Amino acid sequence: MLDQLAHCRLRRLVLPVFLAIAASPTAMAMQSCNGTVAATSLQVIPEHPTVGLDIRDNSPDTQKLAQRFVAGLRLAGVAVESKPNVLLYVTGSTLDAGSGPDGGSARTYSDLSVFSGGKMPKLPPMPSEQFRGSRTPPSLPMLSIKAQATVSGSDRVAWVALIQCKRTGPNDGKLATELGQLVGGILGKRVENTRL
């Protein structure tokens, strides 16, 4: 009897905490990029959004990344259709540390190519055995990504999310999927500056 009572009390304490964590956008840890996310709603988005991705670059690489981003949206439970009621547009920039006069160089991308724009730097081949000192690998790029949603039939931005993160690996497809999942999970919601 005592064990049942203790179990019920523990369940009442743990269940709300578990549900809050599961509902939190930070419940999904991004493995390919560490950083922060913030989002705000400027207008009402339909309660059951069907999303379309506004792609302005038809290059094969961007189309592949768009497919991975859409896969992430679907993983988050967002319906993606050819006749959407919400359009998502993604832009971004990369900051590569260590180059340029101020210690870094920035590049801006007008589409999902921001994911592949931060290609992972590679070390040059090692010279002969005479140089045994350790080399510091090049720094990974920092990404600044903006996702904005407009309701179909309107030109005004209804929702915007800002994601700033540092890449942790070279897999552009995985990054696009994870970002799609993140954006899909918070679409239409307000998120204070939160760690990923």
NORTA-V480247 format. One record per residue. N is the residue number from 1. PHI is phi in whole degrees, -180 to 180 (999 if undefined). Layout:
N PHI
N PHI
This chain:
1 999
2 -63
3 -64
4 -64
5 -65
6 -64
7 -63
8 -64
9 -65
10 -62
11 -61
12 -66
13 -80
14 -80
15 -57
16 -62
17 -66
18 -61
19 -64
20 -65
21 -68
22 -65
23 -82
24 -75
25 -65
26 -84
27 -62
28 -95
29 -83
30 -85
31 -86
32 -96
33 -161
34 -104
35 175
36 -135
37 -137
38 -141
39 -148
40 -146
41 -100
42 -102
43 -147
44 -74
45 -103
46 -49
47 -58
48 -118
49 -71
50 -112
51 -104
52 -124
53 -102
54 -85
55 -107
56 -109
57 -118
58 -93
59 -65
60 -57
61 -63
62 -66
63 -64
64 -65
65 -66
66 -63
67 -62
68 -68
69 -63
70 -62
71 -60
72 -66
73 -59
74 -66
75 -61
76 -82
77 89
78 -91
79 -77
80 -118
81 -136
82 -76
83 -117
84 -80
85 -103
86 -137
87 -107
88 -105
89 -129
90 -116
91 -131
92 -176
93 -146
94 -119
95 -125
96 -95
97 -72
98 92
99 -124
100 92
101 -67
102 -101
103 93
104 -160
105 -125
106 -109
107 -131
108 -107
109 -125
110 -95
111 -156
112 -66
113 -63
114 -58
115 -67
116 -92
117 -69
118 -98
119 -52
120 -70
121 -70
122 -117
123 -73
124 -68
125 -60
126 -72
127 -73
128 -59
129 -60
130 -67
131 -103
132 -104
133 -66
134 -76
135 -110
136 -84
137 -67
138 -59
139 -70
140 -78
141 -72
142 -95
143 -108
144 -125
145 -120
146 -119
147 -113
148 -128
149 -115
150 -123
151 -79
152 -54
153 92
154 -126
155 -96
156 -83
157 -70
158 -98
159 -156
160 -141
161 -127
162 -119
163 -122
164 -123
165 -154
166 -106
167 -62
168 -117
169 -161
170 -89
171 -83
172 -64
173 -64
174 -63
175 -62
176 -63
177 -64
178 -64
179 -69
180 -62
181 -67
182 -64
183 -61
184 -62
185 -72
186 -115
187 -53
188 83
189 -103
190 -95
191 -131
192 -68
193 -54
194 -127
195 -71
196 -90
